[in-house]
Amino acid sequence: MKIAKETTMKKNLIIGGVAAIAAAVITKSNIEKSRAIRRDFVKTRHKVLIVGATSAIAQETAKRFAEEGNDLFLVARNEANLNAVADDLRARGANKVETAVLDLNELSEHTGLLEQVTQSLGGLDIALIAHGTLGDQEASQSDFDIARQELKTNFLSIVSLLTLIANQFEAQKSGVIAVVSSVAGDRGRGSNYVYGAAKAGVTTFLQGLRNRLSKAGVTVITIKPGFVDTPMTAHIEKGPLFVGPDVIATGIYQAILNKQDVVYLPVFWFGIMSVIRHIPEGIFKRLSL
């Protein structure tokens, strides 16, 4: 019996040792693979469209692309702010920076915009859609016209752009589409359900788009930030879960580099939202969230 136990212990030690070595090899392999992907990504000069380019998250993400010498096309509605962002990105090393001033709720202008982008950059590899508004929930629930405007900005304008970009990328059988959605779309809450509904729509639309475009070699990435300290959230009291836009930008850049599908930023929001999604509705409706 003693010999049998010793034999079992030895086997377990050997298995444990092999498992540890295998894990180390896999980890090293993943690190080397990640480095190789980054080298290949950086070696290529990408043609990048950034919509909502004056937002804090978009600005920080654009800096990453500029520092690698990529070609950028920026879209925003405030001309003065847009020009300031463009000048900063040129100084940071962008090979080319083109701009267009546009209110993205003018849906009829989207076709011409994409044509302008493609012509100016000589093609398009990456599209980051990062525009949106965080409207007043009480105003939206009191006035449908306000709610409709919020839904148009945060959902319909994005769907319009995605439809055009998706068709172009599908035809060229390549490209990366990254869209800033939100953890707010994971479950409706009384404090922001109009905004959350728009983001839930974006997330679901991206799921279907990903399923469709994966067959054409196109990557579709859903970005789900949690609380971010930006001008858009200036009116909200900050807590320990808030992070700066630079943290989100780093996550977006890495997600594009690694061609991920869905990313929660920071990653701890994956756990938080997993819990929130599984709270029974009978309990959830009694919570003040």
N, C-alpha and C positions, 0 to 999 in steps of 0.2 A: 504493500500500500504506500509506504514511504517512498519507494523508488518511483512508483507511478506518479506521485505528487511532484517529486523533483523533476521528472521527465516533463510533466505538464507545465511546470514553472519555466523550465528551460525553453520549451516550445513557445510559451507566451512572451518570454523575453526576446526570443528570436523574431517572432512575428511583430512585436512592438518595435524592435530595432529596424526591421525591414520597412515597417510602416513609416517610421520617423524619417528614414533615409529617402523613401519614396516621396514623402511630403516635402522634404527639403529640395529634392530634385525638381518636383512639380513647381514649387514656389520659385526656384531659380529660373526654371524654364519660362514661367509666366512673366517674371521680371525682364528676362532677356527678350521675350516676345514683345512686351510693352515698349521696351527701348527701341527695338527694331521698327515697330509701328511708328513711333515718334520720329525716328530718323527718316523714314520714308515720307512721312507727312510733311516734315519740315523741308525736305529737299525739293518738294513740289511747290511751285508758286500757285496758290489757289485763288480763284475768283469768287469773292464772297459778297453776298447781298445781306445787309443788316437793316431790317425794318424796325422803326422805333428807335433809331440810332442815338437819340439824345437821352433815352432813359438811362438811369444809373447802371443797371445790369448790362445793357447793351454797350454802353461806353466802356465798361471794364472788360467785357469780352472782346470788343474790337481792338483794345490795346494788345491783347495776346496775338491776334492775327497780324496787326501792324508790325509788331516787334519781330515777326518771322518774315517780313518783306512781302506780304501778300497784296493782291489787288482788291480794293474795297469799294463798294457802292453803298452809300448811306442814304436812308430815307427817313425823314421826319417832317413835322409840320411847322416848327419854329426855325425860321431861316437863320437868325442870328446865332442861336445855340448850335444849329447844325454846322454852320461854318466854323465855329470855335472848336467843335469836336473834330471836324475834318483837318483843321490846321494842326491840332495836337497829334493826330494819328500820322500825319505826314512827318512831323518832327520825330516820331517814335520809330520810323523806318518803313512805313508802308510804301510799296513800290508805286502804287497809284491809288488815289482817293477821288471818287466822283460822288456827286450828291444830287438829290432831287427833293424839292419841297412839296409835300403833298399831305392833305387831310385824307387819311386812309379810309374814312367813311364815304369818300367819293368813289364808290365801287366801280363806276364806269371808267375810271382812270387807270384801273389796275392793269389792263391789257397793254396799254401804251407804256406804262411804267416798266413792265417786264421786258418789253421790246427794247426800251431805252437801256436798261441794265445790261442785257445780253449784248447789245451793239457796243456799248461803251467799254465793257470789260473783255469783249471778244469771246463770250461764252459765260457759263455759270456753273460752279461746282458745288457751292455751299450756300444755303439760305437760312438765315436766322431771323425768325419772326418774334419780336420782343415788345411790340407796342400793346398798349392797353390802358384802362383807367380803373381806379378803385372808387366807384361811385358811392353816393350816400344811400344806404339801404332804406332808411325811413322815407327819403324822398322818392325812391324807386317804387316802394310798396304803396305809396300814396297817389302816384301819378304814372299811368301807363306810358305816357310819352317819354318820361325820363327813363323808365325801365327799358323801353324799346331802344332808346339811344345807347344805353349801356350794353344791351345785348348785341346791337349792331357793331359797336366798337370792339367788344371783347369776344364775339363769336362770328358774326356774319362777315366782317371785313377779313378775318383770318381765313375763313372757309373760302372766300373769294380768291385770296392770294394763293392759298394752298392748291386750289383746283388748277390754276394756271401753271404754277411751278411744278406740280406733280405731273401734269401732262408733258411738260418740256423735259423733265428728268426721265420720265418713262420712255420717251422717244429716244433720248440719247443713251439710255440704259446705264446711267450712273448719276451720282449726286447724293448730297446729304441735306436733309431738311430737319432743322431743329426749331421747336416752337416752345415758348415759355407759357406753360399752363400754370397750374397751382394746386397745392394740396387742398385748397378750398373746394375743388371740384370732386374730391373723393366722397364727401357727404354733405348734404345740405344742412346749414345751420341757420337759426333764426336771425342771427346778427348780420349775415351777408349772403343770403340765398340767391339774390339776383346775380351778383358777381359769381357765386359758386356755380349757378346753373350754366352760365356762359362757359366757365372753365371746364365743367363736366362735359359740355357739348364738344369743346375743343379736344378734350382727352379721348372721347369716344370716336370722334372723327379721325383723329390720328391713329387710333387702333385699327380702324378699317383701312385707312390709307397705307399703314405699314404692311398689313396683310396683302394688300393689292400690289404694292410697289416692290416688295422684297423679291418677287419673281423677276423683276427687271433690274435687280442689282442696286436699287435705291434704298438708302438708309433713312428712316423716319424716327426722330428722337422726340420723346415727350419729356420736357423739363418741368419738374414739380418743386418749385421752391416753397419753403415755409415762410416764416416771418423774416422780412428783409428791411434793414434800416435804410430807406431811401426817401427822397422828397415826397413820393406818393403815400408813404406811411407816416409822414411828419406829425399828423394829428393823433396818432395812436401812441399810447403810453408804452414805452419799450420795456421788455422783460428779458429774462435770461435766454430765451429761445431765439432772440433776434441775432442776425449776423449781418455783416457788411456786404455790399454788392460785389466786392472783390472775391469773396468766398464763393458766391454763386457763379461768378464769371469763370473762375478756375474749374469748377465742376462742369460747366457747359463746355468749355474748351476741351476738357478731358473726354467728355461724352462724345463730342464730335470726332476727336482724334481716334477714339476706340470704337466708334460706330455702335454705340449702345442703343438700346430700345427705349427704356424708361428709367429716368434717374430722379430720385428724391434728393433735394439739396437743402441743407446738409443731409447726409445719409440717415441720421437718427430719425428724420421725419417718416421714413419707411415704417419703423416700429411704432411710432406714435399713431400714424394713420391706420395701421393694421388693427390696433386696439380700437380706435374710434369707429372704424367700419364695422366691427363685430359687436358693438354694444347693441343689445336688443332695442328695437324701436320703441317699445313700451317704456323703457328706461330713458332712452335718448331724448324723447320728446319732453321729458321733465327737466332736462338739463338746461342751464343758461349758458349757451356757447355762442 
